[in-house]
Amino acid sequence: MYAIVEIAGQQFKVENNSKLFVHRLEAEEGSNVEFDKILLFENDGKYKVGKPEVKDAKVTAKVLSHVKGDKVLVFKKKRRKGYQKSNGHRQQFTQLQIESIDA
């Protein structure tokens, strides 16, 4: 059983007890969050496809932690002009564990 769910503007394939990283959510560690924007649901070879969402379906997840991703370096240079610029950032992520998929 799995579902395609939209979380923070991105689509993820989730299964029971799977862990995933999403863009930072405003939820405390240890709390449960529910997502009701289910785009596709599969159970034993039977599919429910949403138009655009599957009605009366939800995914419950537990917030495990808030972490920072790897550093991304952005380097700009124009040759023969003496122009060099370096910049970087670390993206904020939330680690989720999927508790249940209901449809």
C-alpha positions as CSV (number, residue, x, y, z in Angstrom):
1,M,0.0,0.0,0.0
2,Y,1.3,3.4,-0.9
3,A,0.1,6.9,-1.8
4,I,1.3,9.9,-3.7
5,V,0.9,12.9,-1.4
6,E,1.6,16.6,-1.8
7,I,3.6,18.1,1.1
8,A,4.8,21.7,1.1
9,G,4.3,22.0,-2.7
10,Q,6.2,18.8,-3.6
11,Q,4.9,15.3,-4.4
12,F,6.2,12.3,-2.5
13,K,5.5,8.5,-2.7
14,V,4.9,7.4,0.9
15,E,4.4,3.9,2.4
16,N,3.7,2.9,6.0
17,N,6.7,3.3,8.4
18,S,8.8,5.0,5.7
19,K,11.0,8.0,6.5
20,L,11.4,11.1,4.3
21,F,12.8,14.6,4.4
22,V,10.5,17.5,3.3
23,H,11.0,21.2,3.4
24,R,10.7,22.6,6.9
25,L,7.3,22.4,8.5
26,E,6.0,24.5,11.3
27,A,5.4,21.6,13.7
28,E,7.2,20.6,16.9
29,E,9.3,17.5,17.2
30,G,7.3,14.5,18.3
31,S,4.0,15.9,17.2
32,N,1.8,14.3,14.6
33,V,0.8,16.0,11.3
34,E,-1.9,15.1,8.8
35,F,-1.9,15.6,5.1
36,D,-5.1,15.4,3.2
37,K,-3.9,16.3,-0.3
38,I,-3.6,12.7,-1.6
39,L,-3.2,12.5,-5.4
40,L,-3.1,8.7,-5.8
41,F,-3.8,5.7,-3.5
42,E,-2.9,2.1,-4.2
43,N,-3.9,-0.9,-2.1
44,D,-3.4,-4.5,-3.3
45,G,-3.3,-3.6,-7.0
46,K,-6.4,-1.3,-6.8
47,Y,-5.8,2.3,-7.5
48,K,-7.8,5.4,-6.6
49,V,-6.7,8.4,-8.7
50,G,-7.8,11.9,-7.5
51,K,-9.3,14.5,-9.7
52,P,-7.3,16.4,-8.4
53,E,-7.4,14.8,-5.0
54,V,-8.7,11.5,-3.5
55,K,-11.7,12.4,-1.3
56,D,-11.8,11.2,2.4
57,A,-8.1,10.2,2.3
58,K,-5.4,11.3,4.7
59,V,-1.8,10.4,5.6
60,T,-0.7,10.7,9.2
61,A,3.0,11.3,10.0
62,K,5.2,11.9,13.0
63,V,7.8,14.7,13.1
64,L,11.1,13.1,14.0
65,S,13.5,16.1,13.8
66,H,14.4,19.3,12.1
67,V,17.7,19.2,10.4
68,K,19.9,21.2,7.9
69,G,20.8,19.8,4.5
70,D,24.3,19.7,3.0
71,K,25.9,23.0,2.1
72,V,25.3,24.2,-1.4
73,L,28.0,26.5,-2.9
74,V,27.2,28.9,-5.7
75,F,30.2,30.3,-7.5
76,K,30.0,33.0,-10.2
77,K,32.9,34.1,-12.3
78,K,33.4,36.2,-15.4
79,R,36.6,35.4,-17.2
80,R,39.2,38.1,-17.8
81,K,37.1,40.7,-15.8
82,G,38.4,39.9,-12.3
83,Y,34.8,39.2,-11.1
84,Q,34.4,36.3,-8.7
85,K,31.5,35.8,-6.2
86,S,31.0,32.9,-3.9
87,N,27.7,32.3,-1.9
88,G,26.2,29.3,-0.2
89,H,23.4,28.1,2.0
90,R,22.0,25.1,3.9
91,Q,18.4,24.1,3.3
92,Q,16.2,23.5,6.4
93,F,14.4,20.1,6.3
94,T,12.0,18.2,8.5
95,Q,12.3,14.4,8.9
96,L,8.9,12.6,8.9
97,Q,7.9,9.0,9.6
98,I,4.7,7.9,8.0
99,E,2.4,6.4,10.6
100,S,-0.7,5.5,8.6
101,I,-2.4,5.9,5.2
102,D,-6.2,6.0,5.3
103,A,-8.5,6.0,2.3
